[in-house]
Amino acid sequence: MKRNRILKQSGILALSLALASCGGSKRTTQTAAVIGAVAYEAPKRKEIKTSEDAGDELIYLSEIKDEDENQLRYNIISNARRFEGTPYKYGGTTSKGMDCSGLIYTAFLEENISIPRVSRAIAEEGKRIKTDEVIPGDLLFFITGRRSKNINHVGLVVDVLPGQILFIHSSTSQGVIVSSLNEGYWNNAFVEARRIM
């Protein structure tokens, strides 16, 4: 009986540590994808295996060729944007509810790319980049909340405009939305940008 209680408490603790909370923000949307003053046109879609086609076959980031990278970035952004308007749900990964890392995890997994499920673990992937190097498909990481000391929020860059970076994420107050890094809350909570593909 004591062993069962310890196992149950360990499971609850592990689940609590595995899932990160996500912060809220004002709603900002952008419909056209623009990089600088030049319109971003998605490359012609190539055959990239979907999870239905591939079964359990996953694509490793190291196997992606440069010419496929833009298509893959576009696909991942499109996957995430399909969830716009989805309500926030702690631990969620479906259209019924989604948290910040669940959104990113799901958008990548739909392209058969497995990444960690928790924002602070995702932040250990790829390489750190400067904000002036950010392009659509890169990830932004945040520390939200006054008491937090670890990365606990992640967003996917969907657009880069002159002096502005737009990212999709799931906020606790508004669900899956597009926000600007220029917004005071997000600018103050911002920790780093990373490129994992």
Buried (B, 14 or more C-beta within 10 A) or exposed (E): EEEEEEEEEEEEEEEEEEBBBBBBBBEBEBEEBBEEEEEBEEEEEEEBEEEEEEEEEBBEBEEBEEEBBBBBBBBBBBBBBBBBEBEBBBBBBEEEBBBBBBBBBBBBBBBBBEBBBBBBBBBEBBEEBEBEEBBBBBBBBBBBEEEBEEBBBBBBBBBBBEEEBBBBBBBBEBBBBBBBBEBEBBEEBBBBBBBBB
